[in-house]
Amino acid sequence: MQSTDPLERLFALGSNGRPPLILAPMAGVTDVPFRALAHRFGADLTVSEMIASQAMIRHVDRCLKQSASADPDAVRMVQIAGADPGAMGEAARMQVELGAEVIDINMGCPVKKIVGTGAGAALLKDESLAGRIMESVARAVEVPVTVKIRLGWDDTQRNGLTMLRIAENAGMRAIAVHGRTRAQMYSGMADWEAIGEIKSRAAIPVIGNGDLTTPEQALTLWKKSGVDGLMIGRAALGRPWIFREMTHFLTTGTHLAPLGLEARGTVIVSHFHAMIRHHGPRTGHLLARKHLGWFTRGMPGGAAFRDRMNHAPHPEAVLEMLDRYLNSLLQAQAA
Ligand SMILES: Cc1cc2nc3c(=O)[nH]c(=O)nc-3n(C[C@H](O)[C@H](O)[C@H](O)COP(=O)(O)O)c2cc1C
């Protein structure tokens, strides 16, 4: 019988010969429409944008839009960020009341605005506080709680293994590890050996993250590190079908034919509509522009299209431009 525990179901995929694939939390990106898209294209789990615990407590309505899931089949995994154990517990409890099925704690965000408040990756420097936050959140809710970390603050303070111990003792059900330090921000390459070392010492499932861009890489790094799940972030921007491509390769060893232009066009247009529906015309239009930029990256005439599209006064104008642009590509393809 299938477990009702979302993480048990997720990691059971590993015994079927392939690791689960997870869409990484990305602020300003992994909103409800994008998560629904990734799920449709085979992401086994998607994580919400990070939600600041203090904001959650003060502005429930605004945060609701970020956390709720439109897709009834998708597990609602919500990431929270903050530096106060009590507020983090309270934010987690509120999220569960709103339907969250898994809570993830952000201990990896490197940006100054977050680190400056003692949250995100700053918690890697304060192991005692990190532990108290994990314990407080785990105590506050009945649903599984996970934590996402980096390898450490900088090369002199790589404490991934200590963070693993703390997470295990605090009752975390899994740990996601981005294979960089905070000091690296996004430079260099993720250190999958270090991720593998953490996995080799772990009693809880470890999710590996960092620079997974191709199906081959997913297979190689999964085998090399032995992790229980793979988390994909930037490679899914403008390419949510990467989950389907990776799943196919991990299960069959062969490549799926690339998604055709017509199918891609349909996805792009329906995502634009979904953004307007979810965020409203003004915000939806602004946020969708970013995705249109990613979707059209590398397409013929993409730069000129983006230039025009960025000056479009309203959503209808974008849709018209998009229609014209996609049709011109299809005609060129047919010629
Ligand atoms: C635009 C953007 C926003 C991000 N926001 C978050 C976030 O809210 N929470 C978090 O834990 N990580 C966040 N990250 C980090 C990603 O989850 C991931 O760890 C990182 O991008 C490395 O994975 P990748 O190489 O597959 O992109 C963000 C990354 C990007 C590019």
The ligand as an ORCA input file, in Angstrom:
! r2SCAN-3c Opt
* xyz 0 1
  C      16.537     33.319     -8.447
  C      16.894     32.371     -7.338
  C      16.184     32.400     -6.153
  C      16.499     31.514     -5.113
  N      15.727     31.530     -3.974
  C      15.933     30.593     -3.018
  C      15.054     30.476     -1.911
  O      14.069     31.208     -1.776
  N      15.337     29.515     -0.982
  C      16.414     28.673     -1.098
  O      16.624     27.813     -0.236
  N      17.241     28.756     -2.155
  C      17.016     29.671     -3.112
  N      17.816     29.697     -4.215
  C      18.889     28.682     -4.365
  C      18.372     27.480     -5.152
  O      17.351     26.817     -4.443
  C      19.544     26.474     -5.421
  O      20.042     26.050     -4.187
  C      20.661     27.081     -6.239
  O      20.170     27.829     -7.335
  C      21.619     25.984     -6.759
  O      20.953     25.076     -7.577
  P      21.018     25.153     -9.211
  O      22.471     25.136     -9.581
  O      20.291     23.939     -9.685
  O      20.373     26.429     -9.612
  C      17.548     30.589     -5.248
  C      18.294     30.577     -6.443
  C      17.962     31.441     -7.489
  C      18.758     31.380     -8.773
*
